Amino acid sequence: MLKKRNRISKRSEFEEIRKDGVFGGFSRFFGVLMLDKKDKEVKFGAIISKKISKKAVERNKIKRRLMEVLGRNLEKFDQGKRILFLAKKEVLEIKPIGIEVELKKIFGWKEE
């Protein structure tokens, strides 16, 4: 689970990343926007629109799976990053291990 201090929760933070962030990559399941800050915290957020699923249960499930994988791999990210994930429709089909594989592709992580 991702700790609260590593989550983007304020609307203003989301808007700042959407406005000033740079495109960080994409996969079949989501796109990534990134923003560098001067602090030591790494924060993550996810936008899962109602176009993905009308059911809040499914949207929350996607977010929980993504945040679980990010929490396990927190040390692989540079300090001061703000990363926003924009989910695509195909993310409904993927399991947490699949999310981890996609993150490895996007961020270029090495196998351990």
C-alpha positions as CSV (number, residue, x, y, z in Angstrom):
1,M,0.0,0.0,0.0
2,L,1.2,3.5,-0.8
3,K,1.6,5.7,2.2
4,K,-0.5,8.9,2.4
5,R,2.5,11.2,2.2
6,N,3.3,9.6,-1.2
7,R,-0.2,10.3,-2.7
8,I,-1.3,13.3,-4.6
9,S,-4.6,14.3,-3.1
10,K,-5.2,18.0,-3.7
11,R,-6.9,19.2,-6.8
12,S,-4.3,22.0,-7.1
13,E,-1.5,19.4,-7.3
14,F,-3.3,17.5,-10.0
15,E,-3.9,20.7,-12.0
16,E,-0.2,21.8,-11.6
17,I,1.0,18.4,-13.0
18,R,-1.5,18.5,-15.9
19,K,-0.4,22.1,-16.7
20,D,3.3,22.0,-16.1
21,G,4.2,18.3,-16.3
22,V,6.0,16.7,-19.1
23,F,4.9,13.5,-20.9
24,G,6.8,10.6,-19.3
25,G,5.7,7.8,-21.5
26,F,2.8,5.6,-22.2
27,S,1.7,2.0,-22.5
28,R,-1.3,0.1,-23.6
29,F,-2.9,0.7,-20.2
30,F,-2.0,4.2,-19.2
31,G,-0.1,7.4,-20.0
32,V,2.3,9.2,-17.6
33,L,2.8,12.9,-16.8
34,M,5.8,13.8,-14.6
35,L,6.8,17.0,-12.8
36,D,10.1,17.6,-10.9
37,K,9.9,19.4,-7.5
38,K,12.7,20.5,-5.2
39,D,11.6,18.4,-2.1
40,K,12.5,14.8,-1.2
41,E,9.0,13.3,-1.5
42,V,7.8,11.2,-4.4
43,K,4.1,11.5,-5.0
44,F,1.8,9.6,-7.2
45,G,-1.7,10.2,-8.5
46,A,-4.1,8.5,-10.9
47,I,-6.9,9.8,-13.0
48,I,-9.5,7.1,-13.9
49,S,-12.4,8.8,-15.7
50,K,-15.9,7.5,-16.0
51,K,-15.2,6.7,-19.6
52,I,-13.1,3.8,-18.3
53,S,-16.0,2.4,-16.2
54,K,-19.2,3.9,-14.9
55,K,-18.9,1.9,-11.7
56,A,-16.9,3.5,-8.9
57,V,-16.0,0.0,-7.6
58,E,-14.1,-0.8,-10.7
59,R,-12.4,2.7,-10.9
60,N,-11.3,2.3,-7.2
61,K,-10.0,-1.2,-7.9
62,I,-7.8,0.1,-10.7
63,K,-6.4,2.8,-8.4
64,R,-5.8,0.4,-5.6
65,R,-3.9,-2.0,-7.8
66,L,-1.8,0.7,-9.3
67,M,-1.0,2.2,-5.9
68,E,-0.1,-1.2,-4.5
69,V,2.5,-1.8,-7.2
70,L,3.9,1.8,-6.8
71,G,4.2,1.3,-3.0
72,R,6.3,-1.9,-3.5
73,N,8.6,-0.1,-6.0
74,L,8.9,3.3,-4.3
75,E,12.7,3.2,-4.0
76,K,13.1,3.0,-7.8
77,F,11.8,6.6,-8.3
78,D,13.9,9.7,-8.0
79,Q,13.3,12.1,-5.1
80,G,11.1,15.1,-5.8
81,K,9.0,13.5,-8.6
82,R,5.3,14.0,-9.0
83,I,3.9,11.3,-11.3
84,L,0.3,11.3,-12.6
85,F,-1.1,8.2,-14.3
86,L,-3.9,8.6,-16.9
87,A,-5.7,5.3,-17.2
88,K,-7.0,3.8,-20.5
89,K,-9.9,1.5,-21.0
90,E,-7.7,-1.6,-21.3
91,V,-6.5,-1.3,-17.7
92,L,-9.7,-3.1,-16.5
93,E,-8.2,-6.4,-17.9
94,I,-4.8,-6.2,-16.1
95,K,-3.7,-7.7,-12.8
96,P,-1.1,-6.1,-10.5
97,I,1.8,-8.2,-11.9
98,G,0.9,-6.8,-15.4
99,I,0.9,-3.3,-14.1
100,E,4.4,-3.9,-12.7
101,V,5.6,-5.2,-16.1
102,E,4.2,-2.1,-17.8
103,L,5.9,0.2,-15.3
104,K,9.2,-1.6,-15.9
105,K,8.8,-0.9,-19.6
106,I,7.9,2.8,-19.2
107,F,10.5,3.7,-16.6
108,G,13.3,1.3,-17.8
109,W,13.7,-0.6,-14.5
110,K,16.2,-3.5,-14.5
111,E,15.2,-7.0,-13.4
112,E,16.3,-7.9,-9.9
